[in-house]
Structure formats: structure tokens, C-alpha cells
């Protein structure tokens, strides 16, 4: 894009060079900054009014969230002084410091708490230009540094007032805002479509797994009623068994596991190491050889499966050859089936029909803890071994393709966000001249 004919260095790191005819200075030069009222749960006088108010939590990346408004007491003078109006720039004082939104239409009286700064522009400035500037410096990390985010961060009214901003002419601010409104809207639409594509690919992946492990790969195969209402029909030559008939089950170390930890020794898996279908070997802990012998009940062998009990209950992976002989903490251990394919069983436990069972348990209520009793009685659809291998190989291949598409799309989302941030930064600092494009 075009650039301006001449630039000058402001000497300010957060601003850098700007077009020669622009100015730069503290926000308070061109804007009124007001911090909200401290929370007041009871009226001070009989004349006080109870009214809704904004908190930092109402300032969201997607805009101003008015669905969850609380109320507090204001005097009539306070409510008049702290009234939110359409077009106000609202900046979070705490929480995600510096997050900003422009207020849309406001119905009725609406105040704001002291976790929110209200910013209004003095002529000829526009609050929406400052909104884009704050997005740029927040993305660059300047606001976090200014507020010392390593401790409890606060973007106080004084800090907002003293923060620096470029000052294009009033007409240029309007043109920059018009350009960024249009271009960021296009990028946001693209990001939304990309995110929806990721959701559809994930749904497709899950449906593929569930169909393969409950219906097989042959669309012409004879079917029979499984005898389980929520499972429906399965291939006529398949069986449905509880997991305890297929594999022996036990549980990993549950009593004071930390007392066995050593700096190096036998790798020991925790729930954070278990990902759907694979073991994440970062952040491993270790126990001594003596502890591993003492805790032999939870020692793992290549081909065993481990499932998460709490947090993401039922998430399952197969123990690879390089972790043969390792141990585990508070995981359900499903021993390698004597007959059948452990990879098929891992895929089955990722299917919706299994997820439903270990998330609801025997009583039907949603639970966040997958226990051994639930695991033992979990119903598994069991094809002949050769079909299990075929299904596992098929799912390995097809889900890899889908995962590649998901990765590509998520990378596109990240690149789109980077492009949006770079475009905003370039426009509000005058690195590009958007006047003709606007």
C-alpha cells in the first residue's frame, strides 16, 4: 500500500516514526478518561437509585456483553456522571487489562464500576481511532508492560491518561477508522468461516470414528439389533461385551504418589500426558526402581491402554514400545487384550458411544470422574480380530488426513489474526496511507 511522503521519529518506542504532519502525546490531551464507581451494595440515602452497571467481565473480545449485568446503588449525581452512552470507549482496568470495546446503543440508565475506564473524545478526535490504537499497543505487549502484568495488573485512569497515542488530523482519524472497520470486518468474517470449518472437520472426524467402530467398513454387511437402545444395529457377526470381558483393568498409583518421585528413574505417566490416541512425553515425572517394583500392579507394558479418570474422563492412549515398563498415577489401566487389537479398542474408546458411557456412568448423570467400575462395565462392540485391525488402520489413515486439514485451517486462523493485528498497527501509526483506500 501507499506510504506518506515524509516521516519523523517521535522518540517514543511504542509509537516510533509517524507522518510529519501527525502529532503524538498522552491520551489525556485528546480524551476524557473517567474511572467507574466502587461497588456499593446498599443505598447511602433514601434518594439513591439501584441501576445496572458494567464490570471488566462485560468487556469481551467480541464486544460489549450486556447479557450478564449486575446492579448496585448510585446517587442521582453519580449515575448522571457515570452514564454509558453509545460510542463511548470502555477500557478494562483489571482482569485482561487494556481490553477495549466501543459501546453500542444503550437502553436506559447504565453505569460502570471501578474496574472499567470510560473514554470520550474531545473534538476533533474520535474514540474509535483510540480503540484501534489500544488494540495495537495491547497486541504489542505495551499495556501489559505498563501495568506490570507479572503482578496484579491495573490499567488505572491515571495510566490510561498518561499512555501515549498518535494524533492524526481529525479527518484522517475518521478515514483510518472507516478503512479498518471495513478491512477487519472482512478478516473477522474469514476467521469465523475458518473456525466453523474446523468445527465441521472435527464433527466429521468424530462421526467417522463412531461409524467405523459400530457399523464396520462394509456398507452391505448384514446387521442385527445390538440389544442396546442407544447403540442400535451392529453387524450381525459382531458381539457386544463389557470391557471387563475383553481386558483386565486396574488403576495407577493413587496413594501419595509424590513420595515416590525422584529426579530421574522410571518414567511415570499422569493424566496430563494422555492425549486422544497418543502419549505426550513432555512433563514426565519419575519414580525409583524400588518404587516401581513395589508398585508393580500399576506397571505398564507395551500395548496396554491408559485412560484418564478426571478432567477429560475417558481420554485413552496405547503405551508405545519405548515406554514399556513405565508406571502411571491415577489412570485407569486397560491391559492389552489377549485377543483383538489394542489400537481398535483405543479408537472405540474415542467414539461417541464410549464417550457417552464414561461421561454418564451407570446412573445417567454427567460425571467428571471415570472410575474403574464404570470402565469394567463399559459396553464394547467387538468385531473379529482381522476386522479390528482393518478398522484401526482405516481410522489411522483417514483421521490423519482430517487432522492435516484441521492443522492447516487453524494455521490459517492464526495467520489471519496476525494479518489483522499488523494491518491495525500499520494504519494507526501511519506506516501505510489508507486515505485513498478508505
C-alpha positions in Angstrom: 0.0 0.0 0.0 0.9 3.7 -0.3 3.0 5.4 2.4 3.1 9.0 3.4 5.7 11.3 1.7 7.6 12.2 4.8 8.0 10.8 8.4 9.6 11.9 11.6 10.8 10.0 14.6 8.8 10.7 17.8 11.5 9.2 20.0 8.7 7.1 21.7 9.3 3.3 21.4 5.6 2.5 21.4 4.9 4.9 18.6 8.2 5.1 16.6 8.0 7.1 13.3 4.8 8.9 12.2 3.9 11.1 9.3 5.4 14.5 9.6 2.1 16.3 10.0 0.8 14.0 12.8 1.3 14.7 16.4 1.8 12.4 19.4 1.2 12.8 23.1 -0.7 11.5 26.2 -4.2 10.3 25.8 -5.5 12.9 28.2 -4.6 15.6 25.7 -7.4 14.4 23.4 -9.7 12.4 25.5 -11.6 12.5 28.8 -10.9 9.4 31.0 -13.2 8.5 33.9 -12.9 5.5 36.2 -16.1 3.9 37.5 -17.6 3.8 40.9 -16.6 1.4 43.7 -19.1 -1.3 44.2 -21.9 -0.2 46.5 -24.3 -2.9 47.7 -26.6 -0.7 49.9 -28.1 2.8 49.5 -26.4 5.6 51.4 -29.6 7.7 51.4 -33.2 7.1 50.5 -32.7 9.1 47.3 -30.1 6.5 45.9 -31.1 4.6 42.8 -30.4 0.9 42.0 -29.2 0.6 38.4 -27.2 -1.9 36.3 -23.5 -1.4 35.8 -20.7 -2.6 33.7 -17.7 -4.7 35.0 -14.5 -5.7 33.3 -16.1 -9.1 32.6 -18.6 -7.3 30.3 -15.8 -6.2 28.1 -15.2 -9.1 25.8 -13.1 -9.6 22.6 -16.4 -9.9 20.7 -17.8 -6.7 22.0 -19.8 -5.4 25.0 -21.6 -8.3 26.7 -24.9 -6.9 28.2 -26.4 -10.3 29.0 -25.0 -10.5 32.5 -25.5 -7.2 34.1 -25.4 -6.7 37.9 -26.9 -3.8 39.8 -25.7 -1.5 42.5 -26.6 1.8 44.2 -25.9 5.2 42.8 -26.8 8.7 43.8 -28.6 10.6 41.0 -25.5 12.7 40.5 -23.2 9.7 40.3 -25.5 7.9 37.8 -25.6 11.1 35.6 -21.8 11.4 35.7 -21.1 7.7 35.1 -23.8 7.1 32.4 -22.7 5.0 29.5 -23.6 6.3 26.1 -23.4 4.9 22.6 -19.9 5.5 21.1 -18.1 5.5 24.5 -14.8 3.7 24.6 -14.7 1.3 27.5 -11.3 0.0 28.7 -10.8 -2.7 31.2 -8.9 -1.5 34.3 -8.4 -5.0 35.7 -8.6 -8.6 34.5 -7.5 -8.6 30.9 -6.0 -5.1 31.3 -6.5 -2.8 28.4 -9.1 -4.8 26.6 -11.4 -2.2 24.9 -14.8 -2.0 23.3 -17.0 0.7 21.8 -20.4 0.8 23.4 -23.4 0.3 21.1 -26.9 1.5 21.7 -27.7 1.6 25.4 -31.3 1.2 26.7 -32.0 3.0 29.9 -29.6 4.0 32.6 -26.3 2.1 32.7 -23.3 3.0 35.0 -19.9 1.4 35.4 -17.8 0.0 38.2 -14.2 1.0 39.0 -12.9 -2.0 37.0 -13.8 0.0 33.9 -12.5 3.3 32.4 -14.8 5.3 30.2 -13.1 7.3 27.5 -14.7 10.1 25.5 -13.0 12.1 22.7 -12.5 15.8 22.6 -13.1 17.4 19.2 -11.7 16.7 16.6 -10.6 13.3 17.8 -12.7 10.1 17.6 -12.9 7.4 20.3 -12.9 4.6 17.6 -9.4 5.6 16.4 -8.2 5.3 20.0 -9.9 1.9 20.2 -7.8 0.7 17.3 -4.7 2.2 18.8 -5.2 0.5 22.1 -5.7 -2.8 20.2 -2.4 -2.3 18.5 -0.4 -1.5 21.7 -2.1 -4.3 23.6 -1.1 -6.8 20.9 2.4 -5.4 21.0 2.6 -6.0 24.8 3.0 -2.3 25.8 -0.1 -2.3 28.0 1.0 -5.4 29.9 4.4 -3.9 30.4 2.9 -0.6 31.6 0.6 -2.4 34.1 3.3 -4.8 35.3 1.2 -7.8 34.4 3.6 -10.1 36.3 1.9 -8.9 39.5 -1.7 -7.9 39.9 -2.2 -5.6 36.9 -4.3 -2.5 36.9 -4.8 -0.1 33.9 -5.9 2.8 36.1 -7.4 6.0 34.9 -4.0 7.7 35.6 -2.2 5.1 33.5 -4.7 5.4 30.6 -4.4 9.2 30.7 -0.6 9.2 30.6 -0.4 6.5 27.9 0.8 7.8 24.6 -1.1 7.8 21.3 -0.6 9.2 17.8 -2.8 12.2 16.8 -3.6 12.2 13.1 -5.8 15.0 12.0 -9.5 14.6 12.8 -10.4 13.9 9.2 -7.6 11.3 8.9 -8.7 9.6 12.1 -12.2 9.1 10.5 -10.7 7.8 7.3 -8.4 5.3 9.2 -11.4 4.1 11.2 -13.5 3.7 8.1 -10.8 1.7 6.4 -10.1 -0.5 9.5 -13.8 -1.1 10.2 -14.2 -2.5 6.7 -11.0 -4.5 6.4 -11.1 -6.0 9.9 -14.7 -7.0 9.3 -13.6 -8.9 6.2 -10.9 -10.6 8.2 -13.2 -11.4 11.1 -15.7 -12.9 8.6 -12.9 -15.1 7.2 -11.8 -16.2 10.6 -15.3 -17.1 11.6 -15.6 -19.2 8.5 -12.3 -20.9 9.1 -13.3 -21.7 12.7 -16.6 -23.1 11.5 -14.6 -25.3 9.1 -12.5 -26.6 12.0 -15.7 -27.5 13.9 -17.2 -29.3 10.8 -13.9 -31.2 10.3 -13.9 -32.2 14.0 -17.5 -33.4 13.7 -16.7 -35.3 10.6 -13.7 -37.0 12.3 -15.9 -38.0 15.3 -18.7 -39.3 13.1 -16.1 -41.3 11.0 -14.7 -43.0 14.2 -18.2 -43.8 15.6 -19.5 -45.2 12.4 -16.4 -47.4 11.7 -16.4 -49.0 15.2 -20.2 -49.6 15.4 -21.1 -50.3 11.7 -17.8 -51.5 10.2 -16.4 -50.7 6.8 -18.7 -52.8 4.6 -21.9 -50.9 3.8 -23.5 -54.2 2.5 -22.9 -56.2 5.7 -25.9 -57.8 7.4 -27.0 -56.0 10.5 -28.7 -57.1 13.8 -30.2 -55.3 16.8 -27.4 -54.9 19.4 -30.0 -55.1 22.2 -28.8 -51.7 23.5 -31.2 -48.9 22.7 -28.7 -46.1 22.3 -26.3 -48.3 20.2 -28.8 -49.5 17.6 -27.8 -52.1 15.0 -24.4 -53.6 14.6 -23.0 -56.1 12.0 -24.6 -59.5 12.5 -21.4 -61.3 13.2 -20.1 -58.8 15.8 -20.6 -59.0 19.5 -21.2 -56.6 22.3 -19.3 -57.3 25.6 -18.5 -55.3 28.7 -14.9 -54.2 28.7 -14.0 -56.5 31.6 -14.6 -59.5 29.3 -12.0 -58.2 26.9 -9.3 -56.9 29.1 -8.2 -56.9 32.7 -8.5 -53.5 34.4 -6.8 -51.8 37.3 -5.8 -48.3 38.4 -2.5 -46.5 38.7 -0.8 -45.1 41.9 -3.4 -43.3 44.0 -1.9 -43.1 47.5 0.6 -40.3 48.0 2.3 -40.7 44.6 4.6 -37.7 45.2 6.5 -39.5 47.9 7.9 -41.9 45.2 9.2 -39.1 42.9 12.9 -38.9 42.1 14.9 -36.7 39.7 15.4 -39.5 37.2 14.3 -43.1 37.1 11.3 -44.9 35.7 9.0 -42.6 33.6 5.6 -42.3 35.2 2.5 -41.1 33.4 -0.1 -38.7 34.7 -3.4 -37.5 33.1 -1.7 -34.5 31.5 0.5 -36.9 29.5 -2.6 -38.7 28.0 -3.8 -37.2 24.7 -6.5 -38.8 22.5 -4.7 -41.7 20.9 -1.1 -40.9 21.9 1.2 -40.3 24.9 2.7 -36.8 25.3 6.1 -37.5 26.8 6.8 -33.9 28.0 6.4 -33.1 31.6 7.0 -36.7 32.7 7.7 -37.4 36.4 9.9 -40.3 37.6 9.9 -42.9 40.4 12.7 -45.0 41.6 13.3 -48.6 40.5 12.5 -49.8 44.0 9.2 -47.9 43.9 8.4 -49.4 40.5 9.0 -52.9 41.9 6.9 -52.1 44.9 4.1 -50.7 42.7 4.2 -53.5 40.1 0.4 -53.6 39.9 0.4 -50.3 38.0 3.5 -51.1 35.9 2.7 -50.7 32.2 3.6 -52.8 29.2 3.7 -52.0 25.5 0.2 -52.4 24.1 -1.6 -51.7 27.4 -4.0 -48.8 27.3 -4.4 -46.0 29.8 -7.5 -43.8 30.3 -7.9 -40.5 32.1 -10.1 -40.6 35.2 -10.6 -36.9 36.0 -10.7 -33.7 33.9 -11.1 -35.2 30.4 -12.5 -38.6 31.6 -12.0 -41.5 29.2 -9.3 -40.0 27.1 -7.3 -43.0 26.1 -3.9 -43.9 24.5 -1.9 -47.0 23.9 1.5 -47.5 25.6 4.2 -47.4 22.9 7.3 -49.7 22.9 9.6 -47.0 24.2 7.6 -46.7 27.4 7.4 -50.5 28.1 7.9 -50.9 31.9 6.9 -47.4 32.9 4.3 -46.7 35.6 1.3 -44.3 36.0 -0.5 -42.2 38.5 -4.3 -42.2 38.9 -5.0 -43.6 35.5 -7.3 -46.5 34.6 -5.1 -49.3 33.1 -6.7 -51.5 30.5 -4.3 -54.4 29.8 -3.5 -55.4 26.2 -6.3 -57.7 25.0 -5.3 -61.3 24.7 -7.4 -61.5 21.6 -8.1 -58.5 19.5 -6.3 -55.3 18.5 -5.4 -52.7 21.2 -5.5 -49.9 18.6 -9.1 -50.8 17.7 -10.0 -50.7 21.4 -8.4 -47.2 21.7 -10.4 -46.0 18.7 -13.6 -47.4 20.1 -13.0 -45.6 23.4 -12.7 -42.4 21.5 -16.1 -42.9 19.8 -19.3 -41.2 20.8 -20.8 -44.5 22.0 -18.0 -44.8 24.5 -17.7 -41.2 25.5 -21.4 -41.3 26.4 -20.9 -44.2 28.7 -17.9 -42.9 30.6 -19.3 -39.4 30.9 -22.7 -40.5 32.2 -21.7 -43.6 34.2 -24.3 -46.2 35.2 -26.7 -43.7 36.6 -27.0 -41.4 33.6 -25.8 -38.2 35.3 -22.9 -36.4 33.8 -19.7 -37.0 35.8 -16.2 -35.7 35.7 -14.6 -38.8 37.2 -14.2 -42.0 35.2 -14.0 -44.8 37.8 -12.9 -48.5 37.4 -16.4 -49.7 37.9 -17.7 -47.7 35.0 -14.8 -48.8 32.9 -15.4 -52.5 33.7 -19.0 -52.4 32.6 -18.5 -50.1 29.6 -20.1 -51.9 26.6 -17.7 -52.5 23.7 -18.7 -53.5 20.1 -16.3 -56.4 19.2 -15.6 -57.4 15.6 -13.4 -60.3 14.7 -9.7 -59.5 15.2 -8.9 -59.2 11.5 -11.7 -56.6 11.1 -10.4 -54.8 14.2 -7.0 -54.4 12.6 -8.6 -53.3 9.3 -10.8 -50.7 11.1 -7.8 -49.4 13.1 -5.7 -49.0 10.0 -8.5 -47.3 8.2 -9.0 -44.8 11.0 -5.3 -44.1 11.3 -5.2 -43.2 7.6 -8.5 -41.2 7.4 -8.1 -39.2 10.6 -4.6 -38.3 9.7 -6.0 -36.6 6.5 -8.6 -34.8 8.5 -6.1 -33.8 11.2 -3.9 -32.3 8.5 -6.8 -30.2 7.2 -7.6 -29.1 10.7 -4.0 -28.1 11.3 -3.9 -26.2 8.0 -7.1 -24.4 8.8 -6.0 -23.5 12.4 -2.8 -22.1 10.9 -4.9 -20.0 8.5 -6.8 -18.7 11.5 -3.5 -17.7 13.2 -2.2 -16.1 10.1 -5.4 -14.1 9.6 -5.2 -12.9 13.2 -1.6 -11.9 12.7 -2.5 -10.0 9.4 -5.4 -8.2 11.2 -3.0 -7.1 14.0 -0.3 -6.0 11.6 -2.9 -4.1 9.5 -4.3 -2.2 12.5 -0.8 -1.3 13.7 0.4 -0.1 10.3 -2.7 2.1 9.9 -2.8 3.7 13.3 0.9 4.6 13.2 0.8 5.9 9.6 3.1 3.2 8.2 0.5 2.9 5.4 -1.6 5.7 4.0 -5.2 4.4 3.8 -6.9 7.6 2.9 -7.4 6.8 -0.7 -8.4 3.2 0.1 -10.8 4.4 2.7 
